């Protein structure tokens, strides 16, 4: 019998993710407010009526009885989640389009479609809360990527395991950052933001669980390995009888 491998694909993937998570600082960019000429979408030659700078808060109220300082801090944090989810959405779209293989072409294709739909829903939920707090959400795709605490993988085709591992790492970082804001929102008595984030967090944990599960080692799909692999090669390396009806 072959020896049982000590390192499985899943443990290898999780080790890499844990290493990246340990290096993840996970800080909110609360000082990124107002116009910045270096940011895409922050300058315009269009003749439009200007009302409020990006990532700033309304001075007087917004229908929510929280102080301006609280609304600004919570709105900026929420905006980073909205940016991160937008980055995750783009990456999920790519992986959805490029699904391949026995597991990937149908089952993973449909799984990632569910992740896309949930992510669109969460972007809307959080973006709505940003606006209700009186803060201007970030909408330019390049600026969203700049502000986001997660970043898109490099362009190109990689293995399905690489794709899913990158998605799982995104989900873990999003969960971590949402928990930080939930704790802070409790301190500031912003229970509306708590409710929104708690609902989103539970569903993001579900998505992370889905990704981890499909990265597990056990599978019903054997592919052609049992035919061509050295171990368990049921056809063997012998030439087939030309008279056999199997040919």
Residue, then its C-alpha position, 0 to 999 in steps of 0.5 A: x500500500x502507498x503511504x498516507x500523505x502527510x500534506x494534503x492539498x487542503x492543509x497546503x492551501x490553509x497553510x498558505x492562507x494562514x500565512x497571508x492572514x498573519x501578514x494582514x494588518x486589517x486597518x481601516x483607512x479613516x484618514x482617506x476623506x475628501x477629494x484627492x487629485x491622485x485618485x481616479x474619478x476625483x477630478x472632473x471637467x463635466x458641468x455638474x452641480x457639486x454638493x458633497x466631497x467623496x467619503x465625507x459626511x453631511x454636517x447636519x443630520x441624516x435622519x439618524x440620531x447619531x453624532x456627526x463624528x460617529x456617522x463619519x467613522x461608521x460610514x467610512x468603515x462601511x465604505x471600505x467593506x463596500x469597496x472590498x465586496x466590489x473587488x471580491x465581486x470582480x474576482x468571483x465573476x472571473x472565476x465563474x467565467x473560467x470554471x472548468x474541469x469535472x467539478x468546476x464546469x457545472x457545480x462550481x460554476x453554479x456555486x460561484x453564481x450564488x456567491x456573486x448574487x450574495x455579494x451583489x446583495x451585500x454591496x447594496x445593503x452596505x452601500x445603502x447604510x453608508x448613504x443613510x449615515x450621510x456619507x458619500x460611498x466610493x463608486x469608481x472601480x479603480x478607487x474602490x480597489x485602492x481603498x479596499x483592504x483586499x486586492x484582486x489576484x493578478x490577471x491570467x488563468x490559474x488552477x481552480x484550487x488557486x482561484x478558490x484559495x484566493x476567494x477563501x482568503x478574501x472571505x476570511x479578511x472580509x469577516x475579520x474586518x466586519x467583526x472589528x466594525x461590529x465591535x466598534x459599532x457596539x461601543x458607539x451605540x450604532x445598532x443599525x450598522x450592527x444589524x446590517x453587518x451581522x446579517x451580512x457577516x453570517x452569510x459571508x461565513x456561509x460563503x467561506x464555508x462553501x469555499x473551504x468545503x470544495x477545497x477539501x481532499x475527499x471527492x467523488x470525482x476520480x477523473x482519469x487518475x485511476x486509469x493512468x496513475x501508477x497506483x490503482x492502474x486498472x488497465x495496467x501498462x500491458x498492451x491490450x489484445x487487439x481482438x478484445x471487444x473493448x477496442 
